[in-house]
Amino acid sequence: MSDQRQRQVDAIRRHIGEVENDLVDELVAGRIDRREFLRRGSVLGLSLSSLGVLAGCAAPNVTRVSPPQTKPPKAGGTIRTGIVAPAAALDPIMISDEGGLAVLGQSAQYLVWSDKNLTLRPVLAESWTHDHTGRVWTFKIRRGVSFSDGTPMTAEDVAATFNRLSDPKVGSNALSNFDGVLSKGNTKAIDPYTAQFTLDAPNGNFPYLVSSDNYNSVVLPKNYDGGWDKTFLGTGPWKLESFTPNQGVSYGRNPRYWGQPTVAERSEVTFYAEEQAQTLGILGNQVDVVAHYSVSGGRALITNPDVRTTQFRSSSHRQIHMRTDKEPFADKRVRQAMALLLDRRALVNGLLATKSDYGNDSPFAPVFQSTNQSVRQRQLNVAMAKQLLEAAGKGAGFSTQLLTLTHFELPDLAQVVQNDVSVAGINLKLSILDPGSYYGSSKFGTSPWLDSTMGITDYGHRGVPNLLLTAPLSSKGPWNAAHFRNPQYDQLVAHYVAALDLGAQRAAAGKIQELLLDETPVMFPYFYYFLTGARLNVSGVETTAMGHVDLSRAGFA
């Protein structure tokens, strides 16, 4: 490192906090790589310029990955994109599906963007800081931003947005992220361009909860009272031209946009109710981009020479829950046996065509920085499974129902699980419902999902595991289909959530991972990759594993 660069590094380190300096020490020691440093540093609020300078401290043996160089697209034209059809009305506060959030992000924006590498980038927030406890987070709001109707955006709009989303009476879809984290009234506009969040408890990953990962958190005017699907109001690069429910949306450039104008002059987003139709759409040149496709429904695109597939790791997964409070899964040895009977290698190589990471029966996906990699990977072990079943008094096997829904590869996964466990005399009777019937009210007592003895459920990507640790697994979790109640687990999760530094997070994560391997309330067989398809003459499309698709820089060669 040159003397000048060293002086720059020293100057920055004198002005940052203890937690941030600990992160730099991790980088210097080679315990994290440059990408991990950039990701965690962005969460803590280090500026892009500071991150760039400090990243030069990386140990020489740390691999640095350069992004592929692509020719920038030409300005003009209409970019045509296919997405899964929104499942419900386009209400920013209530949207809960991939199609809905993909539409929402075209004309509305977030304080922070969580990219495909889980690095946070400033959008409507220019920067953010935290106090020494991680309980108070302060965001500097970008100046010179207007909504598409010409109304200036200020910190008052930011405060109103998050007080609205955290209000139980409003009942927003974002409440699952804010429950126990942020209460109504605790987001305040300190001045026109400063918003401050005072949390219910310390949270080391809080910026993700106000980012695009919390997809309902687009900033809306302080006086917003509904009717978004008539205006598509927001601060984003695109402005509504026309919207036809169940068919699609057309956009033009937003003349009031605070950033660079879009590369393409127009954007047309087409809704597809079925993945097969979406696949045929790009193969038949009806669309230029397929924002997201699965291996099961879009296998023809993977090897097609006219389609360029972009893939990246994600935390998207399937959960196979087992009711811990009733037979046949009340004994944890039975649950352990079920997990040992799963042939994960066959699932990843066959069902997922290698487009997946292995799951290890906890929400800690390999893509998460805080995942403790020292925890052993659970492997197929039929002999051990049979011993556990014998010890639990179920050596002769048993019968029970396995419930799931018609969604991507879930019916196929159910059949594989049924076959895998049959070698131990276990008879799973499959029941496959449509999504509406499966989820029911999504409340205990009136939801087949939450009331079933055993079921397989789809879970979307998150940039950090916080929500996945609480909602489906904590004692009071609203999605706790396994009915798992373990005070030690709840305490470990509280420690993990409160931790600011990566070392403390990994230490807590390791304890959580080991506890869940022992208790096995839920099996996590794999974390599948996010796949995007585009025609060869298209570049500049940015997607995230959450399902966002940024078309502002997309165009044609």
ROMI-636682 format. One record per residue (C-alpha): residue number from 1; residue in three letters; x, y, z. Coordinates in nm, 2 decimals. Layout:
// ROMI-636682
  pos  code      px      py      pz
  NUM   ALA       X       Y       Z
...
// end
This chain:
// ROMI-636682
  pos  code      px      py      pz
    1   MET    0.00    0.00    0.00
    2   SER    0.14    0.34   -0.09
    3   ASP    0.21    0.61    0.17
    4   GLN   -0.06    0.83    0.03
    5   ARG   -0.32    0.55    0.04
    6   GLN   -0.21    0.46    0.40
    7   ARG   -0.27    0.82    0.51
    8   GLN   -0.62    0.81    0.35
    9   VAL   -0.69    0.49    0.53
   10   ASP   -0.56    0.62    0.86
   11   ALA   -0.77    0.94    0.83
   12   ILE   -1.09    0.74    0.77
   13   ARG   -1.02    0.50    1.06
   14   ARG   -0.98    0.79    1.30
   15   HIS   -1.33    0.91    1.22
   16   ILE   -1.53    0.58    1.22
   17   GLY   -1.65    0.39    1.51
   18   GLU   -1.53    0.08    1.70
   19   VAL   -1.76   -0.16    1.51
   20   GLU   -1.65   -0.02    1.17
   21   ASN   -1.28   -0.05    1.27
   22   ASP   -1.33   -0.41    1.38
   23   LEU   -1.46   -0.48    1.03
   24   VAL   -1.15   -0.33    0.87
   25   ASP   -0.94   -0.55    1.10
   26   GLU   -1.13   -0.85    0.98
   27   LEU   -1.05   -0.75    0.62
   28   VAL   -0.68   -0.69    0.69
   29   ALA   -0.65   -1.03    0.87
   30   GLY   -0.81   -1.20    0.57
   31   ARG   -1.10   -1.34    0.77
   32   ILE   -1.34   -1.18    0.53
   33   ASP   -1.29   -1.11    0.16
   34   ARG   -1.34   -0.78   -0.02
   35   ARG   -1.70   -0.86   -0.12
   36   GLU   -1.80   -0.94    0.24
   37   PHE   -1.63   -0.62    0.36
   38   LEU   -1.82   -0.41    0.11
   39   ARG   -2.15   -0.57    0.20
   40   ARG   -2.12   -0.54    0.57
   41   GLY   -1.96   -0.19    0.55
   42   SER   -2.26   -0.07    0.35
   43   VAL   -2.50   -0.19    0.62
   44   LEU   -2.30    0.00    0.89
   45   GLY   -2.33    0.32    0.67
   46   LEU   -1.98    0.36    0.55
   47   SER   -1.98    0.58    0.24
   48   LEU   -1.90    0.44   -0.10
   49   SER   -1.59    0.65   -0.12
   50   SER   -1.47    0.53    0.22
   51   LEU   -1.55    0.17    0.13
   52   GLY   -1.34    0.20   -0.19
   53   VAL   -1.04    0.33    0.00
   54   LEU   -1.06    0.08    0.29
   55   ALA   -1.12   -0.21    0.05
   56   GLY   -0.75   -0.16   -0.05
   57   CYS   -0.66   -0.30    0.29
   58   ALA   -0.76   -0.65    0.17
   59   ALA   -0.50   -0.92    0.24
   60   PRO   -0.29   -1.01   -0.07
   61   ASN   -0.43   -1.36   -0.08
   62   VAL   -0.79   -1.24   -0.09
   63   THR   -0.95   -1.30   -0.43
   64   ARG   -1.08   -1.00   -0.60
   65   VAL   -1.36   -1.05   -0.85
   66   SER   -1.39   -0.80   -1.14
   67   PRO   -1.74   -0.77   -1.29
   68   PRO   -1.77   -0.88   -1.65
   69   GLN   -1.73   -0.60   -1.91
   70   THR   -2.03   -0.55   -2.13
   71   LYS   -2.09   -0.30   -2.40
   72   PRO   -2.33   -0.02   -2.28
   73   PRO   -2.67   -0.02   -2.46
   74   LYS   -2.78    0.25   -2.70
   75   ALA   -3.03    0.51   -2.59
   76   GLY   -3.39    0.48   -2.71
   77   GLY   -3.63    0.20   -2.80
   78   THR   -3.88    0.01   -2.59
   79   ILE   -3.77   -0.26   -2.35
   80   ARG   -4.02   -0.55   -2.32
   81   THR   -4.02   -0.75   -2.00
   82   GLY   -4.22   -1.05   -1.89
   83   ILE   -4.30   -1.11   -1.52
   84   VAL   -4.53   -1.33   -1.32
   85   ALA   -4.87   -1.17   -1.29
   86   PRO   -4.94   -0.99   -0.97
   87   ALA   -5.15   -1.20   -0.74
   88   ALA   -5.36   -0.92   -0.60
   89   ALA   -5.44   -0.55   -0.62
   90   LEU   -5.14   -0.32   -0.67
   91   ASP   -5.14   -0.16   -0.32
   92   PRO   -4.79   -0.07   -0.20
   93   ILE   -4.88   -0.13    0.16
   94   MET   -5.03   -0.47    0.11
   95   ILE   -4.84   -0.62   -0.19
   96   SER   -4.70   -0.96   -0.09
   97   ASP   -4.60   -1.13   -0.42
   98   GLU   -4.32   -1.12   -0.67
   99   GLY   -4.53   -0.98   -0.95
  100   GLY   -4.66   -0.70   -0.74
  101   LEU   -4.32   -0.59   -0.61
  102   ALA   -4.17   -0.60   -0.96
  103   VAL   -4.43   -0.35   -1.07
  104   LEU   -4.40   -0.14   -0.76
  105   GLY   -4.03   -0.08   -0.81
  106   GLN   -4.06    0.06   -1.16
  107   SER   -4.21    0.40   -1.05
  108   ALA   -4.15    0.40   -0.68
  109   GLN   -3.82    0.38   -0.48
  110   TYR   -3.67    0.28   -0.15
  111   LEU   -3.43    0.46    0.09
  112   VAL   -3.18    0.19    0.01
  113   TRP   -3.13   -0.07   -0.27
  114   SER   -3.02   -0.42   -0.18
  115   ASP   -2.84   -0.56   -0.48
  116   LYS   -2.79   -0.92   -0.60
  117   ASN   -2.47   -0.94   -0.39
  118   LEU   -2.67   -0.82   -0.08
  119   THR   -2.47   -0.50   -0.08
  120   LEU   -2.67   -0.19    0.02
  121   ARG   -2.66    0.11   -0.21
  122   PRO   -2.80    0.46   -0.13
  123   VAL   -3.11    0.57   -0.32
  124   LEU   -3.35    0.81   -0.15
  125   ALA   -3.12    0.80    0.15
  126   GLU   -2.77    0.95    0.08
  127   SER   -2.62    0.80    0.40
  128   TRP   -2.70    0.65    0.74
  129   THR   -2.54    0.61    1.08
  130   HIS   -2.61    0.43    1.41
  131   ASP   -2.55    0.50    1.77
  132   HIS   -2.32    0.27    1.97
  133   THR   -2.61    0.04    2.07
  134   GLY   -2.76   -0.02    1.73
  135   ARG   -3.10    0.11    1.85
  136   VAL   -3.10    0.46    1.69
  137   TRP   -3.04    0.48    1.32
  138   THR   -3.03    0.82    1.14
  139   PHE   -3.07    0.86    0.76
  140   LYS   -2.98    1.16    0.56
  141   ILE   -3.24    1.21    0.29
  142   ARG   -3.15    1.30   -0.07
  143   ARG   -3.23    1.66   -0.17
  144   GLY   -3.39    1.77   -0.49
  145   VAL   -3.63    1.47   -0.52
  146   SER   -3.99    1.50   -0.63
  147   PHE   -4.27    1.26   -0.67
  148   SER   -4.40    1.21   -1.02
  149   ASP   -4.68    1.45   -0.96
  150   GLY   -4.43    1.73   -0.88
  151   THR   -4.46    1.73   -0.50
  152   PRO   -4.12    1.76   -0.33
  153   MET   -4.01    1.46   -0.12
  154   THR   -3.88    1.53    0.23
  155   ALA   -3.80    1.35    0.56
  156   GLU   -4.17    1.40    0.66
  157   ASP   -4.27    1.17    0.37
  158   VAL   -4.02    0.91    0.49
  159   ALA   -4.14    0.93    0.85
  160   ALA   -4.50    0.91    0.74
  161   THR   -4.42    0.61    0.52
  162   PHE   -4.26    0.40    0.80
  163   ASN   -4.51    0.51    1.07
  164   ARG   -4.78    0.39    0.83
  165   LEU   -4.61    0.06    0.77
  166   SER   -4.55   -0.01    1.14
  167   ASP   -4.91    0.07    1.24
  168   PRO   -5.09   -0.25    1.34
  169   LYS   -5.42   -0.08    1.26
  170   VAL   -5.31   -0.03    0.89
  171   GLY   -5.22   -0.40    0.88
  172   SER   -4.94   -0.36    0.62
  173   ASN   -4.76   -0.66    0.48
  174   ALA   -4.44   -0.51    0.62
  175   LEU   -4.55   -0.57    0.98
  176   SER   -4.38   -0.91    0.98
  177   ASN   -4.05   -0.72    0.94
  178   PHE   -4.12   -0.45    1.19
  179   ASP   -4.29   -0.65    1.47
  180   GLY   -4.07   -0.61    1.78
  181   VAL   -3.83   -0.39    1.58
  182   LEU   -4.00   -0.06    1.49
  183   SER   -4.32    0.08    1.64
  184   LYS   -4.56    0.34    1.51
  185   GLY   -4.45    0.69    1.59
  186   ASN   -4.08    0.60    1.64
  187   THR   -3.98    0.73    1.30
  188   LYS   -3.94    1.11    1.31
  189   ALA   -3.83    1.38    1.07
  190   ILE   -3.55    1.56    1.26
  191   ASP   -3.53    1.83    0.99
  192   PRO   -3.65    1.84    0.62
  193   TYR   -3.37    1.60    0.52
  194   THR   -3.30    1.39    0.82
  195   ALA   -3.51    1.09    0.94
  196   GLN   -3.44    0.91    1.26
  197   PHE   -3.56    0.56    1.36
  198   THR   -3.56    0.47    1.73
  199   LEU   -3.60    0.09    1.74
  200   ASP   -3.78   -0.13    2.00
  201   ALA   -3.45   -0.31    2.05
  202   PRO   -3.09   -0.30    1.90
  203   ASN   -3.07   -0.43    1.55
  204   GLY   -2.74   -0.47    1.36
  205   ASN   -2.91   -0.53    1.03
  206   PHE   -3.17   -0.26    1.04
  207   PRO   -3.08   -0.09    0.71
  208   TYR   -3.20   -0.40    0.52
  209   LEU   -3.55   -0.35    0.67
  210   VAL   -3.58   -0.01    0.51
  211   SER   -3.43   -0.13    0.18
  212   SER   -3.58   -0.30   -0.13
  213   ASP   -3.56   -0.62    0.07
  214   ASN   -3.86   -0.49    0.26
  215   TYR   -4.05   -0.44   -0.06
  216   ASN   -4.35   -0.26    0.08
  217   SER   -4.13    0.02    0.21
  218   VAL   -4.13    0.24   -0.10
  219   VAL   -4.15    0.61    0.00
  220   LEU   -4.49    0.76   -0.05
  221   PRO   -4.63    1.11    0.02
  222   LYS   -4.71    1.19    0.38
  223   ASN   -5.08    1.24    0.28
  224   TYR   -5.11    0.91    0.08
  225   ASP   -5.45    0.76    0.13
  226   GLY   -5.47    0.48   -0.13
  227   GLY   -5.55    0.46   -0.50
  228   TRP   -5.19    0.39   -0.61
  229   ASP   -5.30    0.16   -0.89
  230   LYS   -5.46    0.47   -1.06
  231   THR   -5.14    0.68   -1.06
  232   PHE   -4.83    0.46   -0.99
  233   LEU   -4.71    0.76   -0.79
  234   GLY   -4.34    0.75   -0.69
  235   THR   -4.00    0.90   -0.72
  236   GLY   -3.87    0.65   -0.97
  237   PRO   -3.73    0.67   -1.33
  238   TRP   -4.05    0.55   -1.50
  239   LYS   -4.39    0.72   -1.52
  240   LEU   -4.72    0.54   -1.59
  241   GLU   -4.86    0.55   -1.95
  242   SER   -5.12    0.28   -1.92
  243   PHE   -5.22   -0.01   -1.70
  244   THR   -5.44   -0.30   -1.79
  245   PRO   -5.51   -0.53   -1.50
  246   ASN   -5.41   -0.89   -1.56
  247   GLN   -5.23   -0.79   -1.88
  248   GLY   -4.95   -0.54   -1.82
  249   VAL   -4.82   -0.19   -1.78
  250   SER   -4.66    0.06   -2.02
  251   TYR   -4.42    0.34   -1.90
  252   GLY   -4.24    0.64   -2.04
  253   ARG   -3.95    0.83   -1.89
  254   ASN   -4.03    1.03   -1.58
  255   PRO   -3.94    1.39   -1.67
  256   ARG   -3.91    1.48   -1.30
  257   TYR   -3.67    1.20   -1.22
  258   TRP   -3.39    1.32   -1.00
  259   GLY   -3.13    1.07   -1.15
  260   GLN   -3.01    0.99   -1.50
  261   PRO   -3.28    0.94   -1.76
  262   THR   -3.36    0.58   -1.85
  263   VAL   -3.17    0.44   -2.14
  264   ALA   -3.47    0.30   -2.32
  265   GLU   -3.74    0.56   -2.41
  266   ARG   -4.03    0.33   -2.30
  267   SER   -4.09    0.01   -2.10
  268   GLU   -4.36   -0.25   -2.15
  269   VAL   -4.41   -0.50   -1.87
  270   THR   -4.63   -0.80   -1.96
  271   PHE   -4.80   -1.02   -1.70
  272   TYR   -4.79   -1.40   -1.74
  273   ALA   -5.02   -1.62   -1.53
  274   GLU   -4.82   -1.93   -1.62
  275   GLU   -4.44   -1.98   -1.64
  276   GLN   -4.47   -2.19   -1.96
  277   ALA   -4.63   -1.90   -2.13
  278   GLN   -4.36   -1.67   -2.01
  279   THR   -4.09   -1.90   -2.15
  280   LEU   -4.27   -1.91   -2.48
  281   GLY   -4.29   -1.53   -2.47
  282   ILE   -3.91   -1.48   -2.48
  283   LEU   -3.86   -1.77   -2.72
  284   GLY   -4.12   -1.62   -2.95
  285   ASN   -3.97   -1.27   -2.94
  286   GLN   -4.27   -1.13   -2.76
  287   VAL   -4.06   -1.00   -2.48
  288   ASP   -3.69   -0.92   -2.45
  289   VAL   -3.64   -1.01   -2.08
  290   VAL   -3.79   -1.27   -1.85
  291   ALA   -3.73   -1.12   -1.50
  292   HIS   -3.73   -1.45   -1.32
  293   TYR   -3.77   -1.81   -1.42
  294   SER   -3.73   -2.14   -1.25
  295   VAL   -3.54   -2.46   -1.35
  296   SER   -3.87   -2.65   -1.34
  297   GLY   -4.06   -2.42   -1.57
  298   GLY   -3.79   -2.26   -1.78
  299   ARG   -3.54   -2.54   -1.84
  300   ALA   -3.56   -2.47   -2.21
  301   LEU   -3.40   -2.13   -2.15
  302   ILE   -3.09   -2.26   -1.97
  303   THR   -2.92   -2.40   -2.29
  304   ASN   -3.10   -2.19   -2.55
  305   PRO   -2.83   -2.01   -2.76
  306   ASP   -3.06   -1.71   -2.82
  307   VAL   -3.11   -1.64   -2.45
  308   ARG   -2.85   -1.52   -2.20
  309   THR   -2.92   -1.65   -1.85
  310   THR   -2.79   -1.45   -1.55
  311   GLN   -2.78   -1.65   -1.22
  312   PHE   -2.68   -1.57   -0.87
  313   ARG   -2.71   -1.72   -0.53
  314   SER   -3.00   -1.64   -0.30
  315   SER   -3.17   -1.72    0.02
  316   SER   -3.49   -1.83   -0.15
  317   HIS   -3.58   -2.18   -0.03
  318   ARG   -3.85   -2.44    0.06
  319   GLN   -3.93   -2.52    0.42
  320   ILE   -4.05   -2.87    0.52
  321   HIS   -4.21   -2.83    0.86
  322   MET   -4.30   -3.10    1.11
  323   ARG   -4.54   -3.04    1.39
  324   THR   -4.33   -3.06    1.71
  325   ASP   -4.64   -3.07    1.93
  326   LYS   -4.81   -3.38    1.80
  327   GLU   -4.75   -3.73    1.67
  328   PRO   -4.57   -3.86    1.48
  329   PHE   -4.31   -3.58    1.51
  330   ALA   -4.33   -3.49    1.88
  331   ASP   -4.00   -3.68    1.94
  332   LYS   -3.71   -3.49    1.80
  333   ARG   -3.54   -3.82    1.70
  334   VAL   -3.81   -3.88    1.45
  335   ARG   -3.76   -3.53    1.30
  336   GLN   -3.38   -3.59    1.29
  337   ALA   -3.44   -3.92    1.11
  338   MET   -3.66   -3.75    0.85
  339   ALA   -3.38   -3.51    0.78
  340   LEU   -3.12   -3.78    0.75
  341   LEU   -3.34   -3.96    0.49
  342   LEU   -3.33   -3.67    0.25
  343   ASP   -3.10   -3.71   -0.04
  344   ARG   -3.00   -3.35   -0.08
  345   ARG   -2.74   -3.42   -0.35
  346   ALA   -3.00   -3.58   -0.57
  347   LEU   -3.23   -3.28   -0.51
  348   VAL   -2.97   -3.02   -0.60
  349   ASN   -2.83   -3.21   -0.90
  350   GLY   -3.16   -3.34   -1.03
  351   LEU   -3.46   -3.13   -0.94
  352   LEU   -3.26   -2.81   -0.94
  353   ALA   -3.01   -2.89   -1.22
  354   THR   -2.72   -2.78   -0.99
  355   LYS   -2.88   -2.43   -0.97
  356   SER   -2.88   -2.44   -0.59
  357   ASP   -2.69   -2.44   -0.27
  358   TYR   -2.73   -2.71   -0.01
  359   GLY   -2.96   -2.64    0.28
  360   ASN   -2.85   -2.74    0.63
  361   ASP   -3.19   -2.73    0.81
  362   SER   -3.17   -2.37    0.93
  363   PRO   -3.24   -2.03    0.77
  364   PHE   -2.87   -1.96    0.75
  365   ALA   -2.81   -1.98    0.37
  366   PRO   -2.46   -2.00    0.24
  367   VAL   -2.51   -1.66    0.08
  368   PHE   -2.55   -1.49    0.42
  369   GLN   -2.23   -1.33    0.56
  370   SER   -2.32   -1.43    0.91
  371   THR   -2.37   -1.80    0.84
  372   ASN   -2.12   -2.00    1.05
  373   GLN   -1.94   -2.22    0.80
  374   SER   -1.78   -2.44    1.07
  375   VAL   -2.12   -2.61    1.14
  376   ARG   -2.12   -2.95    0.98
  377   GLN   -2.34   -3.02    0.68
  378   ARG   -2.61   -3.28    0.74
  379   GLN   -2.58   -3.57    0.50
  380   LEU   -2.79   -3.87    0.38
  381   ASN   -2.75   -4.14    0.64
  382   VAL   -3.02   -4.41    0.61
  383   ALA   -2.87   -4.64    0.88
  384   MET   -2.86   -4.37    1.14
  385   ALA   -3.21   -4.26    1.05
  386   LYS   -3.34   -4.62    1.11
  387   GLN   -3.16   -4.63    1.45
  388   LEU   -3.32   -4.31    1.56
  389   LEU   -3.67   -4.43    1.45
  390   GLU   -3.61   -4.75    1.64
  391   ALA   -3.51   -4.56    1.96
  392   ALA   -3.82   -4.35    1.93
  393   GLY   -4.04   -4.65    1.90
  394   LYS   -4.12   -4.61    1.53
  395   GLY   -3.89   -4.87    1.39
  396   ALA   -4.17   -5.02    1.19
  397   GLY   -4.24   -4.68    1.03
  398   PHE   -4.56   -4.47    1.03
  399   SER   -4.81   -4.29    0.81
  400   THR   -4.89   -3.93    0.79
  401   GLN   -5.00   -3.66    0.54
  402   LEU   -4.76   -3.43    0.36
  403   LEU   -4.93   -3.11    0.24
  404   THR   -4.80   -2.87   -0.02
  405   LEU   -4.92   -2.64   -0.30
  406   THR   -4.90   -2.61   -0.68
  407   HIS   -4.61   -2.37   -0.71
  408   PHE   -4.30   -2.43   -0.93
  409   GLU   -4.12   -2.75   -0.83
  410   LEU   -4.31   -2.81   -0.49
  411   PRO   -4.52   -3.10   -0.61
  412   ASP   -4.21   -3.27   -0.75
  413   LEU   -4.02   -3.21   -0.43
  414   ALA   -4.31   -3.36   -0.23
  415   GLN   -4.28   -3.68   -0.44
  416   VAL   -3.90   -3.70   -0.39
  417   VAL   -3.95   -3.66   -0.01
  418   GLN   -4.22   -3.93   -0.02
  419   ASN   -3.98   -4.17   -0.20
  420   ASP   -3.68   -4.09    0.01
  421   VAL   -3.84   -4.16    0.35
  422   SER   -4.02   -4.48    0.22
  423   VAL   -3.70   -4.68    0.27
  424   ALA   -3.76   -4.65    0.64
  425   GLY   -4.12   -4.77    0.62
  426   ILE   -4.26   -4.42    0.63
  427   ASN   -4.57   -4.36    0.42
  428   LEU   -4.64   -4.00    0.33
  429   LYS   -4.98   -3.94    0.18
  430   LEU   -4.95   -3.64   -0.05
  431   SER   -5.21   -3.37   -0.06
  432   ILE   -5.14   -3.09   -0.32
  433   LEU   -5.36   -2.78   -0.30
  434   ASP   -5.39   -2.46   -0.50
  435   PRO   -5.21   -2.17   -0.32
  436   GLY   -5.53   -2.01   -0.19
  437   SER   -5.65   -2.33   -0.03
  438   TYR   -5.31   -2.41    0.11
  439   TYR   -5.25   -2.08    0.29
  440   GLY   -5.62   -2.02    0.38
  441   SER   -5.64   -1.73    0.62
  442   SER   -5.27   -1.76    0.71
  443   LYS   -5.38   -1.77    1.07
  444   PHE   -5.36   -2.06    1.32
  445   GLY   -5.68   -2.26    1.32
  446   THR   -5.80   -2.16    0.98
  447   SER   -5.49   -2.23    0.76
  448   PRO   -5.40   -2.58    0.62
  449   TRP   -5.04   -2.44    0.60
  450   LEU   -5.01   -2.36    0.97
  451   ASP   -5.23   -2.64    1.10
  452   SER   -5.09   -2.93    0.90
  453   THR   -4.89   -3.21    1.06
  454   MET   -4.63   -3.18    0.78
  455   GLY   -4.61   -2.94    0.49
  456   ILE   -4.38   -2.78    0.23
  457   THR   -4.39   -2.41    0.19
  458   ASP   -4.21   -2.16   -0.04
  459   TYR   -4.01   -1.88    0.11
  460   GLY   -3.87   -1.59   -0.08
  461   HIS   -3.53   -1.43   -0.06
  462   ARG   -3.42   -1.20    0.22
  463   GLY   -3.09   -1.00    0.24
  464   VAL   -3.04   -1.10    0.60
  465   PRO   -3.19   -1.39    0.79
  466   ASN   -3.37   -1.19    1.06
  467   LEU   -3.73   -1.25    0.94
  468   LEU   -3.66   -1.61    0.86
  469   LEU   -3.53   -1.67    1.21
  470   THR   -3.83   -1.51    1.38
  471   ALA   -4.16   -1.55    1.18
  472   PRO   -4.14   -1.93    1.11
  473   LEU   -3.94   -2.05    1.41
  474   SER   -3.97   -1.82    1.72
  475   SER   -4.22   -1.92    1.99
  476   LYS   -4.46   -1.64    1.90
  477   GLY   -4.38   -1.64    1.52
  478   PRO   -4.69   -1.58    1.30
  479   TRP   -4.56   -1.84    1.05
  480   ASN   -4.46   -2.11    1.30
  481   ALA   -4.61   -2.40    1.12
  482   ALA   -4.39   -2.64    1.32
  483   HIS   -4.54   -2.51    1.64
  484   PHE   -4.18   -2.50    1.77
  485   ARG   -4.14   -2.33    2.11
  486   ASN   -3.79   -2.32    2.25
  487   PRO   -3.69   -2.04    2.50
  488   GLN   -3.32   -2.10    2.44
  489   TYR   -3.37   -2.05    2.06
  490   ASP   -3.56   -1.73    2.12
  491   GLN   -3.28   -1.59    2.34
  492   LEU   -3.01   -1.68    2.08
  493   VAL   -3.21   -1.51    1.81
  494   ALA   -3.24   -1.20    2.02
  495   HIS   -2.86   -1.20    2.07
  496   TYR   -2.80   -1.25    1.69
  497   VAL   -3.04   -0.96    1.59
  498   ALA   -2.88   -0.72    1.84
  499   ALA   -2.52   -0.79    1.73
  500   LEU   -2.36   -0.51    1.53
  501   ASP   -2.03   -0.68    1.44
  502   LEU   -1.99   -0.97    1.21
  503   GLY   -1.79   -1.18    1.46
  504   ALA   -2.07   -1.17    1.72
  505   GLN   -2.33   -1.25    1.46
  506   ARG   -2.14   -1.56    1.34
  507   ALA   -2.09   -1.67    1.70
  508   ALA   -2.47   -1.65    1.77
  509   ALA   -2.54   -1.80    1.43
  510   GLY   -2.33   -2.11    1.50
  511   LYS   -2.53   -2.17    1.82
  512   ILE   -2.86   -2.13    1.64
  513   GLN   -2.75   -2.36    1.36
  514   GLU   -2.64   -2.63    1.60
  515   LEU   -2.96   -2.60    1.80
  516   LEU   -3.18   -2.63    1.49
  517   LEU   -2.98   -2.94    1.37
  518   ASP   -3.06   -3.10    1.70
  519   GLU   -3.43   -3.00    1.72
  520   THR   -3.51   -3.02    1.35
  521   PRO   -3.85   -2.86    1.35
  522   VAL   -3.81   -2.77    0.99
  523   MET   -3.60   -2.91    0.70
  524   PHE   -3.43   -2.67    0.46
  525   PRO   -3.32   -2.89    0.17
  526   TYR   -3.18   -2.62   -0.06
  527   PHE   -3.14   -2.25   -0.14
  528   TYR   -3.20   -2.21   -0.51
  529   TYR   -3.04   -1.96   -0.74
  530   PHE   -3.22   -1.67   -0.90
  531   LEU   -3.24   -1.70   -1.28
  532   THR   -3.30   -1.41   -1.53
  533   GLY   -3.32   -1.46   -1.91
  534   ALA   -3.26   -1.19   -2.17
  535   ARG   -3.22   -1.19   -2.55
  536   LEU   -2.86   -1.16   -2.66
  537   ASN   -2.90   -0.80   -2.79
  538   VAL   -3.02   -0.68   -2.44
  539   SER   -2.79   -0.55   -2.16
  540   GLY   -2.82   -0.33   -1.85
  541   VAL   -3.10   -0.53   -1.68
  542   GLU   -3.05   -0.56   -1.30
  543   THR   -3.25   -0.81   -1.10
  544   THR   -3.24   -0.91   -0.74
  545   ALA   -3.32   -1.24   -0.57
  546   MET   -3.62   -1.07   -0.41
  547   GLY   -3.78   -1.04   -0.76
  548   HIS   -3.70   -0.67   -0.83
  549   VAL   -3.61   -0.58   -1.19
  550   ASP   -3.44   -0.25   -1.25
  551   LEU   -3.48   -0.15   -1.62
  552   SER   -3.36    0.20   -1.59
  553   ARG   -3.02    0.12   -1.75
  554   ALA   -3.16   -0.16   -1.98
  555   GLY   -3.14   -0.12   -2.36
  556   PHE   -3.02   -0.27   -2.69
  557   ALA   -2.68   -0.32   -2.83
// end
